[in-house]
Amino acid sequence: MAEIKLKHIYKDYNQDVRAVSDFNLDIHDGEFIVLVGPSGCGKSTTLRMIAGLEDISSGEFLIDGLLQNDLHPKDRDIAMVFQNYALYPTMTVYENLAFGLKMRQEKSATIQARVKEVANILGIEDLLDRKPAELSGGQRQRVALGRAIVREAKVFLMDEPLSNLDAKLRFHMRSEISKLHRRLKATTIYVTHDQTEAMSMASRIVVMNQGLIQQIGTPKEIYLKPNNIFVGQFIGSPAMNFLELSKVDRKWTLAGQAINLPKEIDRQLFIAGQDGYHPIVVGLRPEDVHLEANPSQDQLQLSMTLTNAELMGSETLLYLENQDYQVIAKVQSMEDFESDQELTIWINYDKLHFFNHDTGLRIPVDMTQDSLAQIKALKGNREEGQDESNLHL
């Protein structure tokens, strides 16, 4: 297949409109890369620059080490699946699948064999004589995928291909595309605004906002360690909760409530340059917020008032408030909750995410055994009178 490099890619529509800014990404052979972000973040523009449908204002785009910037789209050996399927309405499914191969003047026997193979892979052998108007949305999407696959291109591009399908069919087609990728091992770039699609399908995710890359990583890396507040809020459903943490006279306050923050976290915030006198933003994933009785002293506790409860099957979403702060908790319970109920919630300290209030960037606070060992070493050095200014986690 192909390895792709995007180096310092910019897209300017005019002096006042910059759609993509300093986009850098190396894509390995066979990877499934998902570009995700809100509408207008530049993800589709980036995909169209790769396809050759938009000019690159500056930067370099390479496939297998060869510069592609000035190549015509048909010369880039790229196949694209569009949001609206882009099937020829007057052609049968067979003719739609065969069209690209005919344009390349492939032999008739080769075209027949290739179309039959792809139809078998996608389970559309019985649809070859039909026209697009006679197909369901899911069937049209399979044909659109087949038309890309049949070309055996180096790179597959997919621009929100599932956005026109209903929720049940989207769930099914996510699985089908993932299985197809594992079978073909094709280098694929997929664009979506749906973070569920990104989390469930990607080898690596590229989170974008306002034309800039916010974070690149595996779904697990991005979910567990978001680079900034935007990523923490965008990835995850329901979104991450954010509360203000501050320290005055050596006393910590979270969401307006006095708390005892573990010395390990206190030390790491100090080393990271967060003295606590400037507010810190703490992120809580809804599934990390618990209600079970008798929390231990090793867990953060907050008093909240329940304002609403939504039963989601085996889970319940609880909407909680305290002063001006709101928290959503996702609990494994079918219990009947009452509004205005006073509840004590608790969270394990190692599940807290810390962000700089001013920049929004993640503060590296780590509660793993390795980090705790380092902190103990720092404490030992302090007791021995060593200078901490040269010690870093």
N, C-alpha and C positions, 0 to 999 in steps of 0.2 A: 504494500500500500504506500503510505507516504508519511514523511515527517514535515511539519510545518513550523516556520518561524515568522513571528510578527514582531518587528523591531521599531519602536518609537513611531507607531502609526498615529497620524492625525487626520481628521476630516473637518475641513472648514467649508461651510456653504457660502459665507461671505465674511467680511471683517468682523461682524457682530455675532455670528452664529458658529460656534465650534461644537460639533456633535460628538466627536471622539478625541480624547487628549492623551497622548503618550501611552498608547496601548502596547504592552510587551507581553508576549506569550510564546512558549515553546511547546508544541504538541507532538507527542511521541507517536510512532507508528502503531495504529490500531486503537488509539485512545478514543473514548467517547467524552468529548468536552461539551459542557452545557454553559452557555452564556445566559445569566439570569439577572433580572433587575426590573424595576418599575417601568411603565410606559415612558418613552422618551429618554431612556438612559444611554442609548447609543448601541445597544446590542444588535438590533437588526441592521443598522448602518454598518457595523463592523462585519457582519455576515455578508452583506451586499458588496463590500469592498473586496472581501476574499473571493466572491463569485465573479467579480469584474463588472458588476452592475452599477457600482459607484466608483469614481476615481479616488485614489488615495492622494490626499493633499501633500503629505510628506511621510517618510518612513520607508521601510522595506518589508515586502511580503515574499517569502521564499517557500517553495515546495521542493524537498530533496536537494536543497542547496542552490536551486535555480531561481533567479529573480522573476517574479510574476507581474510586477506593477504595470507594465505596458502591454502585457499579452491580452489578446481578445478573449472574452469568456469561453468561446468554443475551443480555444487552444490551451486552457488551463487543466483539462482533464478532471473537471469537477461536475458532479451531479447534484441537483438541488430539488428539494421537496418544498413546495410552497404551502402557505396557509390555506389558500382557496383551491388546492389540488391542481389547478391549471391543466385539466384534461381537455383534449379536443372533443367537443360535443358531437360532431358528425362522424367520428371514428369509433369503431368497436374497441373493446378492451384489448384485443389482440393487436389492432392497428396502433393504438396508443403505445403499447409496450414496444412494438417493433419500429416505431417512427424514428427514434434516434439511431438505431442500427442501420436503417435504410439510408438515412442522411450520410452515414459513414460508408455507404456503398458496400456493406457486408453481403456475403453470398446468401441466397435464399435459404439454403439448408442450414447455414449457421444461425440465421435469424430465427427460424422455426425451432431449432434445438434450444437456443438460448431463452426464447420466450416460454417454451414449455417448461424448462428448468425453473425459471423464476416464478411462473404461475404455480408450479408444484410447491415451491418453498413457501409461498404466501397463501396457499389454499384457495386459489381463484381459478382453477382449471375449468370449472363449470360456468364461468362468467365471460369467457373469451369472445363469445359472439354477441354480447350485450353492449349497449351504448351507455355512457355515463348517466344519462337521465333515468335509466332503469335500475340504477344501483343505489344502495343505502349509503349513508355517510361513511360508515366503516369500510364498506367495500370500495368506495372511491379512494379512500385513504390508502388501502392496500394497493390499488392500481397505481396511485401516485408514487408509492414506495417502489413498486415493481419497475416503473419506468426509469427510476434512478438506478436501481440495482442492475438492470439488464445491460447497462452500458459498461459495467465493471470499471467505473472511474476510480481514480486514486483517492478522491476525497468526496464524502457525502456531506451536504449542507441541508439542514432542516430548519425552516423558519416557522415556528409556532404551528407545527402540523396538526396538533390535536385540538386547537382552540375552538374549532367549529363543531366539535362532537359533544354529546351529552356526557354527564359525569360518569355514568356506568361504562359507556363505550371508551371514554378517555382512560379509565382504569385498565380496561382490557388491552387497549392499543399500546399503553406504556409497556406492559408486559411483552407484547408481541414485538415491539421495536427493540427492546432489550435482548430478547432471545435471538432476534435477527442479527443484531450486532455481534453477539457472542459467536454465532455461526459463521458470519462473513469476516469477522475481525477487521472491519473497515474503519479507517480513520474518519471520525464523524464529529461535526460541530453542530450543535443543536441549540436553538434560541427559544427561550420561553420566559414568560413573566410569572409562571406558576412554580413556586419553590418546591411543591410536592413532586412535580416532574423532575426537577433538578436533583433533589435528594435521592429519588428512587432509581434514576437512570444513569447518572454521571459516573465516569471514572474520576474526573475532577470537575469542580465547579469554578466558574469565573463570575464573581458577583460584581455588578456594575451599578453606578449611580452618577448621574449628571456627566456622562461621557468618560468617567474615570473608573479604573479597576479598584475595587475596595478590598478584595481578597481573592486569592487563588488557593485551592486545596481540595482534598477529598471531601465528600459529604460529611464524614465523621469529624474531620479536622475543623471544618467551618462551623459545624453545629456545636462542638465542644469548646472551641476556642475562637470565637468571632473576633476579628481584628479591631472592630470598632462598634459603636452603638448602632449604626445603620445596619450592619450585617447581623448583629444580634436581634434586631427588631424585625428584619426582613425574612430571615431564615428561621422557620419554626412556626407551628400553628397549634394553639394561639401564640401570639408574639411574646417575646421575652418581656417580663415586667421590669421597670426601672424605678429605683428609689434613691433618694439623696442621703448620702452618708457624710457626716461632718464630725469634727473633733474640737472641743473647746475645753480648756483646763484639764487635759488628759482624759476627758470623758467622751466616749463615742455615742453619737445619736443617729439612728436610722429611721427614716420615715417619721421623725418627730418623737421617737421612743428611745429611751436610754438602753444601751446594750453593752454587754461585755464582749469585746472583740478579742479572739485569741491572740496571745503574744506573738505567735508565729506570723499571723497576718499583719499585725501592727508593725512588726519588724520589717517585713517585706514591703509594705507601703512606705515606710520610712526610707528604706534603701532605694526604692523607685523614685524618690523625690516627692512623694505625696505626704506632706506633714499633717494633713487632716484639717488644717485651718481653712483650706479652700475645699469646697464640696467635692466629693467623689460620687460617681454614679455607680450604684450596685445593680447588677442584672440578676433576675431570678427566672429560670424556666418554669412555666406553670406546672409541669409534671414533677418538679423537685420541691414543690410546696405541699406539706403534709398536715393532716389533722389528727393523726393517731394520738391517743392519750399517752401521758407520761414521757414526754421527750427528756433526753438526758442533758446534762450541762454542756455536752459537746455539740449541741445544736442551737442554732439561732432561733429565738422565739419572739413573735410579734402578736399583739392583740389587734384584732380586726373585727369589723361589723359586716355581716353578710347582707348584701343588697339584692342578689338574685342568684338563682341556681338553674342550670340548664342540663337536663338529663340527656346524654348522648349515647344511650345504650348501656354498656358496661361501665362507662365513665360519666362523671358529672363535672361540669364547669361551674366553679364558684366565683362570683364577683364580690370582692371584698374591698372595704374602704376603711381608712383611718385618716381623719383630718382631710388634707387635700390629696392624699395618696391612694392609689388604686392597685389592687393585685388580683390577677386571675389565677386560680388554682385548678389543676386538672387532677381529680382524685378518682381512684378505683372504687367507686361506691355507687349504689343505687338507693341510698338512704334518702328519705324525704327531709329536706332542709327548709327551715322557716326564715323568711326575711327578717332583718333587724336582729338576727341571732348573733350574740357575741361569741367569737371563736378565737382560740389561740392556735396560730399556725406555727410550724417549725420547718427549718431548712438546715440540712447539713452544711457546715462551713465550707467543705470542699466543693460544693455545688454553686458557690457564689462567684459572680463575674464582676470584675472591677474595671471601671473606665474613668479616664480623665474627664472631668466636667467640662473643661474649656475646649479641648481638642476632640473629644469623643473617642480617643484611642484606648485600646486595652492596656491595663496596667498588669504586668506579669506577676500575678500572685499565684503560687503553686503550693498545694497542700499534699503533694506526693511524698513518699518516704525519703526520696533523694533530697528533696528541698528541705524537709524537716531536719535531715542530718546536717545539711549545710548551715541551717539556722543555729543548730546546737553548737556547731563549730564556731560560728560567729560569736555566740554567747561566751564560749570558752575563751576566745581571743580577747573579748572585752574584759573578762575577769582577770586575765593576765596582763591587762594594760596595753594591749596592742592597738594600733591606730586602725579604726574601721574605715577610714576614707579610701583605702586602696582595696577593700574587699567588696566583691560583687557576686550576686547570685547568677 
